[in-house]
Amino acid sequence: MTAFVVEDEPLAARRLTDLLRRQEPPVQVLATADSVEAAVTLLQTAAAPPDVLFLDIHLADGLSFELFERVQVRCPVIFTTAYDQYALRAFKVNSVDYLLKPIDEEELQAALRKLRTMRAAAPAAAPPAFDSALLAQMLQQLQPQQNQYKKQFVVKVGEHLKVVPVEQVSYFFSLEKATFVQTRENRRFVLDQTLEQLEKLLDPQQFFRLNRAYLVHHEAIQDIIHYTNSRLKTTLQPASPEGDVLVSRERVPAFRAWLDR
């Protein structure tokens, strides 16, 4: 099986290529592209389409859906994305599947098995037409509306209750089995929710889960520093109880994409 990989994050592209080469049988990556323009050129100049196209949704120069408006895609597509709110399972068209980054090898294997099954059932069948306009409309509808996100939290201060608007939150963190909210005014309160619950309540455009213990607002990140083994660490404001906060290695590609949106 052959593949094209369209991905603007070099580390993510390299990891996906390595995963494909480790498959049994191996998947040969014929070419890669890192932008809509480069992908258009690749698809227009290729002597023949690959067996599958791995396509990141957010590229450096726009959404990859533009490809389907500018060039005929004559192979099945497996989308990759760091943004689970796109809920791509809602459509199939000529997409075989979608993979949430960082890509899990077992999920990749399942997607390739699905593709092989489709090819065996109809080896000469052309992929169905891709309606990019319809997809864009569906994605818009599937994204949570702004007024559905959590707007404020009620916390206990002694015998009193205090309302903390989300606009005043710098970050949330867990420590010794408790969850805290840290405000921009450098005040700290205990919350009843876990970080997993908070992730579902907050706007993912504003907040990112750096690791198991920290969920931060983008404005709280004062500095980002390269760390060992391709890892990153962040300096938060107000400062966290632990000083600089590391970004989990598996979250680094998604974190970069979140910053560069």
For each residue, the residues with C-beta under 8 A, 3 or more apart:
1: 25 27 28 51 52 112 115 116
2: 27 28 29 30 50 51 52
3: 20 27 28 29 30 50 51 52 53 54
4: 29 30 31 32 33 39 42 43 46 50 52 53 54
5: 13 16 17 20 29 31 32 33 54
6: 32 33 34 38 39 42 53 54 55 56 59 64 67
7: 12 13 16 32 34 54 56 80
8: 13 34 35 56 58 59 60
9: 12 13 56 253 256 257
10: 13 14 34
11: 14 15 230 252 253
12: 7 9 15 16 56 80 101 102 103 253
13: 5 7 8 9 10 16 17 32 34
14: 10 11 17 18
15: 11 12 18 19 102 103 253
16: 5 7 12 13 19 20 54 80 103 108
17: 5 13 14 20 21 29 32
18: 14 15 21 22
19: 15 16 22 23 103 105 108
20: 3 5 16 17 23 26 27 28 29 108
21: 17 18 26 27 28 29
22: 18 19 26 105
23: 19 20 26 27 108 109 112
24:
25: 1
26: 20 21 22 23
27: 1 2 3 20 21 23 52 112
28: 1 2 3 20 21
29: 2 3 4 5 17 20 21 32
30: 2 3 4 46 50
31: 4 5 42 46
32: 4 5 6 7 13 17 29
33: 4 5 6 38 39 41 42
34: 6 7 8 10 13 38 59 60
35: 8 38 39 59 60 61
36: 39 40 59 61 62 63 64 66 67 70
37: 40 41 61
38: 6 33 34 35 41 42
39: 4 6 33 35 36 42 43 55 59 64 67
40: 36 37 43 44 67 70 71
41: 33 37 38 44 45
42: 4 6 31 33 38 39 45 46
43: 4 39 40 46 49 67 71 72 73
44: 40 41 71
45: 41 42
46: 4 30 31 42 43 49 50
47:
48:
49: 43 46 53 73 74 75
50: 2 3 4 30 46 53 75
51: 1 2 3 75 76 115 119
52: 1 2 3 4 27 75 76 77 78 96 112 115
53: 3 4 6 49 50 73 75 76 77 78
54: 3 4 5 6 7 16 77 78 80
55: 6 39 64 67 77 78 79 80
56: 6 7 8 9 12 59 64 79 80 81
57: 63 64 65 79 80 81 83 86
58: 8 63 64 81 82 83 257 261
59: 6 8 34 35 36 39 56 62 63 64
60: 8 34 35 260
61: 35 36 37
62: 36 59 66
63: 36 57 58 59 66 136
64: 6 36 39 55 56 57 58 59 67 79
65: 57 68 69 132 135 136
66: 36 62 63 69 70 132
67: 6 36 39 40 43 55 64 70 71 73
68: 65 71 73 130 132
69: 65 66 132
70: 36 40 66 67
71: 40 43 44 67 68
72: 43
73: 43 49 53 67 68 77 94 127 130
74: 49 126 127
75: 49 50 51 52 53 94 127
76: 51 52 53 94 95 96 115 118 127
77: 52 53 54 55 73 94 95 96 127 130
78: 52 53 54 55 95 96 97 98 99 111 115
79: 55 56 57 64 88 95 97 98 99
80: 7 12 16 54 55 56 57 98 99 100 101 103
81: 56 57 58 84 86 88 98 99 100 101
82: 58 100 101 253 254 257 258
83: 57 58 86 204 257
84: 81 87 100
85: 142 143 144 204
86: 57 81 83 98 139 142 143
87: 84 90 142
88: 79 81 91 95 98
89: 98
90: 87 138 142
91: 88 95 134 135 138
92: 95
93: 128 129 130 131 135
94: 73 75 76 77 127 128 129 130
95: 76 77 78 79 88 91 92 98 130
96: 52 76 77 78 111 114 115 118
97: 78 79 110 111 114 115
98: 78 79 80 81 86 88 89 95
99: 78 79 80 81 103 104 107 108 111
100: 80 81 82 84 103 104 107
101: 12 80 81 82 253 254 257
102: 12 15 250 251 253 254
103: 12 15 16 19 80 99 100 107 108
104: 99 100 107 108
105: 19 22 108 109
106: 109 110
107: 99 100 103 104 110 111
108: 16 19 20 23 99 103 104 105 111 112
109: 23 105 106 112 113
110: 97 106 107 113 114
111: 78 96 97 99 107 108 114 115
112: 1 23 27 52 108 109 115 116
113: 109 110 116 117
114: 96 97 110 111 117 118
115: 1 51 52 76 78 96 97 111 112 118 119
116: 1 112 113 119 120
117: 113 114 120 121
118: 76 96 114 115 121 122
119: 51 115 116 122 123
120: 116 117 123
121: 117 118
122: 118 119 125
123: 119 120
124:
125: 122
126: 74
127: 73 74 75 76 77 94 130
128: 93 94
129: 93 94
130: 68 73 77 93 94 95 127 135
131: 93 134 135
132: 65 66 68 69 135 136
133: 136 137
134: 91 131 137 138
135: 65 91 93 130 131 132 138 139
136: 63 65 132 133 139 140
137: 133 134 140 141
138: 90 91 134 135 141 142
139: 86 135 136 142 143
140: 136 137 143
141: 137 138
142: 85 86 87 90 138 139
143: 85 86 139 140
144: 85 148 149 203
145: 148
146: 149 203
147:
148: 144 145
149: 144 146 166 201 202 203
150: 153 166 198 201 202
151: 165 166
152: 163 164 165 166
153: 150 163 164 166 169 181 189 191
154: 161 162 163 164
155: 161 162 163 164 181 189 190 191
156: 160 161 162 189 190
157: 160 161 162 189
158:
159:
160: 156 157
161: 154 155 156 157
162: 154 155 156 157 189
163: 152 153 154 155
164: 152 153 154 155 168 169 181 183 189
165: 151 152 168 169
166: 149 150 151 152 153 169 202 206
167:
168: 164 165 183 184 185
169: 153 164 165 166 172 181 182 183 184 217
170: 182 183 184 216 217 219 220 236 237 238
171: 182 214 215 216 217 220 236 240
172: 169 179 180 181 182 191 195 198 207 214 215 216
173: 179 180 182 195 213 214 215 240 241
174: 177 178 179 180 194 195 212 213
175: 178 180 213 241
176:
177: 174
178: 174 175 190
179: 172 173 174 190 191 192 193 194 195 198
180: 172 173 174 175 188 189 190 191
181: 153 155 164 169 172 188 189 191
182: 169 170 171 172 173 186 187 188 220 238 240
183: 164 168 169 170 186 187 188 189
184: 168 169 170 220 238
185: 168
186: 182 183 238
187: 182 183
188: 180 181 182 183
189: 153 155 156 157 162 164 180 181 183
190: 155 156 178 179 180
191: 153 155 172 179 180 181 198
192: 179
193: 179 197 198 201
194: 174 179 197 198
195: 172 173 174 179 198 199 209 212 213 215
196: 199 200
197: 193 194 200 201
198: 150 172 179 191 193 194 195 201 202 207 215
199: 195 196 202 204 207 209 215
200: 196 197
201: 149 150 193 197 198
202: 149 150 166 198 199 206 207 215
203: 144 146 149 206 207
204: 83 85 199 207 208 258
205: 261
206: 166 202 203 217 218
207: 172 198 199 202 203 204 215 216 217 218
208: 204 215 216 218 254 255 258
209: 195 199 214 215 251
210: 214 215 216 234 245 246 247 248 251 255
211: 214 245 246 247 248 251
212: 174 195 248
213: 173 174 175 195 245
214: 171 172 173 209 210 211 236 240 245
215: 171 172 173 195 198 199 202 207 208 209 210
216: 170 171 172 207 208 210 220 221 234 236 245
217: 169 170 171 206 207 220
218: 206 207 208 221 258 259
219: 170
220: 170 171 182 184 216 217 236 237 238
221: 216 218 224 234 235 236
222: 234 235 236 237
223: 234 235
224: 221 232 233 234 235 259
225: 232 233 234 235 244
226: 231 232
227: 231 232 233 246
228: 231
229: 249
230: 11 249 252
231: 226 227 228 246 247 249 252
232: 224 225 226 227 246 247 252 255
233: 224 225 227 244 245 246 247
234: 210 216 221 222 223 224 225 244 245 246 247
235: 221 222 223 224 225 239 244 245
236: 170 171 214 216 220 221 222 239 240 244 245
237: 170 220 222
238: 170 182 184 186 220
239: 235 236 243
240: 171 173 182 214 236 243 244 245
241: 173 175
242: 245
243: 239 240
244: 225 233 234 235 236 240
245: 210 211 213 214 216 233 234 235 236 240 242
246: 210 211 227 231 232 233 234
247: 210 211 231 232 233 234 251 252 255
248: 210 211 212 251 252
249: 229 230 231 252
250: 102
251: 102 209 210 211 247 248 254 255
252: 11 230 231 232 247 248 249 255 256
253: 9 11 12 15 82 101 102 256 257
254: 82 101 102 208 251 257 258
255: 208 210 232 247 251 252 258 259
256: 9 252 253 259 260
257: 9 58 82 83 101 253 254 260 261
258: 82 204 208 218 254 255 261
259: 218 224 255 256
260: 60 256 257
261: 58 205 257 258
